[in-house]
Amino acid sequence: MFDEKQAELAKLNRDLRFKPANPDKARTLTAEQVAFYNTNGYLKPFRIFDQSQTRANRAYFDFLTAEIEAADDGRNAYSINGYQNTCRGLWDLTMTDVILDLVADIVGPDIVSWGCHFFCKLAAIRSGSPGIRMWHTGR
């Protein structure tokens, strides 16, 4: 099945090369931020949510994590993957105007939420996983 899909994709006329964003078309980001993204491939930091919204998001994710872990069906906190089409709260989060405005300045206005993955680095004992979770930053 994988090989068939790969063969189908190979037949498509797709140009997957990097295309720099146009700094002159940015509406939310500055021209300097777009130029930085074109050179480095990332931007940071952005304050998207205030403290109240952050607490509400955290409560929602705590609820989702508890629901998944209580289901006892093999899923764990890392399983909140691709749920934006079934969880209204995740859909709303992915469709946050502030986020979309920033993204649109880089990729254009036609944005599709085809996937999202929320993962929480819970203590190994709580998540049932003996794996080590190393700290990392987005610097």
Order of alpha helices (4+ residues) and beta strands (2+ residues): alpha-alpha-alpha-beta-alpha-alpha-beta-alpha
